[in-house]
Amino acid sequence: MYTHSGAGWHIRDFERRDYRPCYQLFRGCLQEFPWRGPAAPYLRQLFNSLPTARAWVAEEPQAGIVGFLTLRPDSGYVDHLFVAPDWRLCGVGRGLLHVGREDMGQPLLLDVDAQNIAARDAYEALGWRVLAKAGETGHEQIRLIGP
Ligand SMILES: CC(C)(COP(=O)(O)OP(=O)(O)OC[C@H]1O[C@@H](n2cnc3c(N)ncnc32)[C@H](O)[C@@H]1OP(=O)(O)O)[C@@H](O)C(=O)NCCC(=O)NCCS
């Protein structure tokens, strides 16, 4: 579907066997966001959203799942985009967003935590624009729209 021949990973549709590795990847990444508080509600939200989501994984033969993206097919809103720390800055995030954008045929939307500077920098590098401020006091988010 989408292959990065140099780095050895490819992107494919999410399958049932991907639940556990995506869950583990997500749980690990949540530790990077101490401002979010306990992980349990976010883990539940991932499981609840997957049955109706469009979702893709990036997979490398040795490492397994190195990233995943879920989005809402009715709106193109990205609920999850997570890349394993060892696999960042290799184009995985760009590839997942490209596949989602192609599938939707329209710009994608997402909310990024105001405190998540690394992700905000990545979206800026990828040509995303600020649409509005979102979220509540203490958990400010920024609504972005993709190219
Ligand atoms: C944000 C995230 C998905 C980016 O994924 P990635 O695979 O590292 O991104 P890519 O390698 O495809 O990089 C895409 C562009 O963003 C830039 N970029 C990525 N991370 C960056 C960072 N921390 N600082 C500055 N620029 C960054 C890259 O340089 C690249 O731009 P370029 O092509 O002009 O060089 C990844 O860092 C991640 O999973 N973070 C933790 C979870 C998270 O915050 N998810 C987003 C929730 S809204």
The ligand as an ORCA input file, in Angstrom:
! r2SCAN-3c Opt
* xyz 0 1
  C       4.258     13.390     16.018
  C       4.718     12.062     15.415
  C       3.504     11.238     15.010
  C       5.581     12.361     14.154
  O       5.880     11.126     13.549
  P       7.286     10.883     12.770
  O       7.181      9.555     12.132
  O       8.413     11.117     13.698
  O       7.247     12.049     11.694
  P       8.011     12.061     10.283
  O       9.334     11.372     10.423
  O       7.093     11.568      9.240
  O       8.291     13.608     10.114
  C       7.423     14.452      9.375
  C       7.998     15.859      9.386
  O       7.897     16.365     10.721
  C       9.182     16.740     11.196
  N       9.266     16.361     12.605
  C       8.917     15.191     13.153
  N       9.136     15.208     14.477
  C       9.631     16.422     14.750
  C      10.057     17.043     15.945
  N      10.024     16.389     17.118
  N      10.521     18.310     15.887
  C      10.565     18.980     14.710
  N      10.156     18.432     13.520
  C       9.712     17.166     13.550
  C      10.147     15.920     10.376
  O      11.440     16.519     10.314
  C       9.464     15.897      9.029
  O       9.666     17.110      8.333
  P      10.674     17.189      7.076
  O      10.192     16.160      6.104
  O      10.526     18.601      6.640
  O      12.018     16.842      7.641
  C       5.610     11.285     16.421
  O       6.619     12.161     16.925
  C       4.849     10.699     17.605
  O       4.310      9.595     17.526
  N       4.813     11.433     18.722
  C       4.186     10.946     19.936
  C       2.693     10.819     19.777
  C       2.058     12.115     19.328
  O       2.395     13.182     19.807
  N       1.107     11.974     18.399
  C       0.383     13.085     17.873
  C      -0.855     13.304     18.664
  S      -1.836     14.627     17.968
*
